[in-house]
Amino acid sequence: MATREQKLAQILVEHSVNVTKGSNVVIDMSDFTAKDLALECYKLCIKKGANVYLDVFGTNYQIGRADLGGFYNEFIKLSSKNQLTTSPKVMEAKIDWGDKFIRIVSIHNRNFLSRVNQDNIGLWRKTYYPTFEKMINKDWVLTYFPTAGTAQNAKMSLEEFTDYYYKACIVDYKAQSKQIKKVQDILDKGKVVRIVAKDTDLTLGINGRLAAGADTGKHNVPDGECFIGPEEDKTNGYITFEYPQNYDGSEVDGVRFEFKNGEIVNYTASQNKKFLDKIFSEDPCNRRLGELGIGMNPMIKNYIKDILFDEKIYGTIHLAIGKSYDYVRGGGKNKGSVHWDMIKDLRHKGSVVTVDGVVLIRDGKFLI
């Protein structure tokens, strides 16, 4: 009988990136926390006749997705402007070589960058992103493997969180796709989405945009969302986010945005507003939306400060400020230096999402 590591490896290798004979596969690991899962992925790729490069602490480190040892913190803290604007050529060579990417991220402390100079992080982000974007336009999949730190954030033991992780990841993706396809079809034909909830009344234009998500398990595991790139100048109204929102190791709480013609014209936060100030001063495009997403994974119910899980919570939506995906389906035209997903919980009485006036979600439940 296959182990859960073998079952998940099969999903990542065969379903997500479709490794075949002759594929050039890069398996990115933050460290050896996920060695058992990575080993099963590695073995399966080799058996399929693929060429495999095991990249431990490499690319994940360079984009701030590896925190053991404090190396990334020291790089950001000690580097000169010249160093922070020097393109990572080794990372570029790996991405140019690979055509399939299995990214296994292990973060041990979600706040590991909270006291690091945010200007330096922004400068480095602008430097590496054009290289990183090459990978996004190839076959890739991302999963966040449980650690003691992420388990603590989830208010679970490591054993409980690991069980939760595998149950959320090892699902029937064909059945999940059928459910998401219903929402995708509605958004494809829609022109205006309206979100109404406590201290929230927001409209987004989606005319001419195509939704994505029905082909589940291809980029994110666990998966379970339908998403679309809103029209860049058609978002109006206001929205409040109940949960703390995290990006690059920094947390902002009590976030409220006001939009006019697609742009955030006013914003407040009860905690760490200065981080929002940094993000919005870094690039004016960060004041516009790159994505509207709808969480549709019934196995994911709790907010745990892990975006790969949280954006899939059944009965929630999320808005990403900044860069759109460069996809025909799910993509948009906004640029920006970040893609920051923020979760809005709609599982409260009086919460409604409509598409062209027809109710799609009421009180966190889908009416389709």
N, C-alpha and C positions, 0 to 999 in steps of 0.2 A: 504493500500500500504506500502511495506517495506521501511524503512528508509535506507539511504546509510550505516549507521553503521550496521544495520541488514544484509544488502546484503554482506558487506565485512566480517562480522563475519561468515556468512554462508560459504564463500569461505575459510577462514582460518580454520574453525573447520571441515567442511565436505570435501572440496577438498584438502586442503594442508596436513593436518595430519590425516584425516579420524577417527575422534573420534567416538567410539562406546560404547555400554554398558560395563562397567567394566574397561574402559581405565583409566589410571592414568595420568591426565593432569596437567601440570604446566603452568600457565599463568604468564609470567615474564613481569613486568612493571617497567620502570625507575622511574616513579612517577605517579601522578594522572592526568597528562595532557590528556591522552587518556582514561579517565575513561568511557566515553560513549561507545567507541568501545570495551573496555575490558569487560564492563558489559554485552554487547550483546554476546560476546564470552562465558563468564561465564554462563549466563542463558542457552545458547544453549547446552553447555556441560552437565549441570545439567539435562536438559530435556532428553538428550540422555542416561542418567544413568551412566555417568562417575564420577569418583572421582576427585575432582578439588582442587589444591592448588594454591592460589593466592599469588604470590611472588612479593611484591612491594619493589623496591629499593634493593633487595637482590642480586641475581646473576648478574643482569645488573650492579649494583654498583661494584661488585667484579671484573668485567672484563672491567671496565672503560667505561660503557655505561649508566651512570647516573651522571649528573653533578650538580644538584641542591644542594645548601648548602655548596659546597666545601669540602665534606667529603673525596672523593677519592683523591683530591689534597693533603689534610692534611695527609692521610694515606701514600701516596707515599713520601711526604716530610719528615715526622717525623719517619717513621719506620726504625728499625735497619735491618741489613742484615738477622739476625735470623728471624725477623718477615716477611720479604719479601720472605723468603724461606720456610715458614711454610705452608703446604698444607691447603687449605680452606675446612675443614671437613664438615661444615654445607652445603656448596654448593655441595659437593660430595654426601651427603646423599639425597639431593633434586633430583639430577640428577640420582642417583641410583634408587630412588623411581619412578620417572616419566618414562612413555614410549611415551608420546606426549608432545611437548613443543611449546607453542605459545609465541613468544618473541616480545613485543611491546616496541621499544626504542624511547625515547624522549630526544633529546639533545638540550640544549638551547643556548650553545655557542660552536661552532665547535673548537675554539682555547683554550678551557679550560685547556688543558695540555701543552700548548706551552712553558710555563716557568717552568715546573716541571722537576726535574732531570731525564733525559732519561735513564741513567744507572739503576736507581731504577725501572723505568717502565719495562725495559727489564728483570730485575731480577724477578720481580713479574709475568711478562708474562710467563716466563719459568716455574714458580711454578704452576700457575693455569691451564695452557693449557692442561696437561694430563687429568685433571678432566673435563674441558670444552669439550675435544675431545670425551668423552663418550657420551655427548649429541648429537654431530654432527653425531654419528653413530646410532642415533635413529631417530624417526619421529619428525621433527622440522620445524618451519617456522618463518621467521623474517620479520618484517615491521618497518620502521622508520616513526613515526607519526609526523605531522607538529607541529612546535613551532614557536614563534615569531622570534627566532634566525635563524632557518633554512629558514623561509620565507624571512628574510632579505638577507640571502646569495643568495637566488633564485631571488632577486630583485622583489619580489611580496609582496602584503599585505598578512596578515595571512589568510584572507578569500579567496583570490585568490589562494594561495598555497594549502590550504585545498581542494578547488575544484579540483585543478590540481592533487592532491594526489589521491582523490577518483576516478577520471576519469581514471587515470593510473592503478589503482588497480582493479576496477570493470570492467573486460573485459571478452570476450568469450575466455576462456583458451583453449578450444578444437580447435577453429579456429587458435589461436596463435600457438598451438602445431604443426598443419599441416604445417605451414610456416617454423617453425624452423626445423622440421623433414627433409626437403629438404636439408638444410645446414648440418645437422647432418650426413645424408647419404653420402654426398660428403666428409666430413672430415673423416668418418669411413674408406673410401677406399683410402684416400690420404696418400702420403708419405712426401711431402714437401710443406709448406706454405711460400709464399713470400709476404712481405708487402713493397710497394714502395710508397713514398710520399716525401714531402719537407724535406730535410735533414734526410731521412729515407730510408734504403735499408736493410731489415732484412729477413733472412730465418730461418725457424724453422722445425725441423724434427718431424713428427707425426706418422711415420710408426709403425703399431701395436697398436696404441692407439685408444680408442673409445671415440667419442664425446658424450656430454649430452646436455640437454636443451629442448628436445621435450616434456618431461613430465613437462609442465610449471606450475608455481604457487605452487610448492611443498615445496620449501625452501625459496624463496624470493617473496615478494609481495610488490610492483609491480614486474613482471617478464618480460622476453623477451630477452633471450640471448642464444647463443649456445657456449659451451666451451669445451676445451680439454686440457689434460695435455701433454705438449710437451716432446719429448725425452730430457733427462737432459743434454746431451753433444752434441746436434746437432743444437744449435742456433748460428748463425754467422751474423755479420754485425753491423749496428748501427740504432738507433731510437731516435727521438726527440719528446718530449711531449709538446704540446702548452699550455695546461692548468696547473694551479697550482695543485699539487698532495698533498692529505691530508692523514695522518695516525696518529691515537691516538692523535688528537688535534694539530699536528704540520703540517705546510705547507711548501712544497718545490716547487720552481718555476724554469722554464727553464731547466728541467731535460733532459739530453742526456746520453744514455748508448751505449757502444761499447762491443759487445760479441765476444768471440772466444771459439769455442768448448763448448758452453753452459754457459760459465762463463762471468760475467761482468768484463772486464779487464781494463776498463777506464770509468769514469763517471764524469760529470760536472753538475753544477746547477748555475743559476744566483742568487738564493736566498736560504739561509739555507742549503748549502751543508753539514754543520756539522751534520745535522740530518741523511743524507744518510751515513755519516762516522760512526755514531753510529749504524745504522741498519746493515751495512756490517761488522762491527767489532764484533757485537753481536753473529753472527753465520755465518760461511762461506757459508752455504747453501742458505743464503739470497741473494747471488750473482747469483743464478740460478733461472730459471723460474718454477713456479708451475702451471701456467694456461695461456692459450690463450683464450680470450673470444671475441664474436662478438655480438654487440648490435643490437636488432631486434624489439624493441617496437616502432611502429610509433607514439604512443601517447606521447612519451618522446623525446623532441627535444632540450631542453636547458641544458647546463652544469650548475649545481647549487651547486657544492661542497658537494654532498650527494651521496656516492658511490652506494647505493641501487637503485638510479635513474640513475646516470650518466653512469654506466656500461651497461645500457639497451638502451642508446640513439641510435636510428636507424642510421646506417651508420658510426658507430665507432667500434674500437676494443679496447680491454684492455689486458694488460699483468700484471700478478701477479708475483712479486718477492717473493721467499721464498716457504713456505710449499704448497705442492700439496694436493688436496683432496684425501682421501683414498677410492676412489670409483672405481668400474670397468669401469663405464662410466664417463668421465670427469676427471678422476683421473690420478695421476702420481706417481713417486717414490721419488720426492725431499722432503727433510725434511725442516728444517728452523724454526725460532722462530716467523716469521710473515707471513701473506698472504696479501700483499699490492697490490691492483689493481690500475693500472695507465692507464688513458684514453688517447687514441690517436684518434683525429678527422680525418676522411677520407672524409669528405664532401667538399673537395676542388679539383679543377681541377688538374688532373695528379696523383691522388691517386688511387692505384690499389692493390687489393689482389688477388693472384692466388693460386690455389691448383694444384700441378703437371703441372704447366704451363697454366692451364685453368682459365680464369678470373671469379672470384666469385663476386667481388665488384669493381666497377669503379666509382670514384667521389661520393662515399657514397651511390650508388644505387646497388641493387643486380641484377645480370644478370642470374637469374634462373627462 
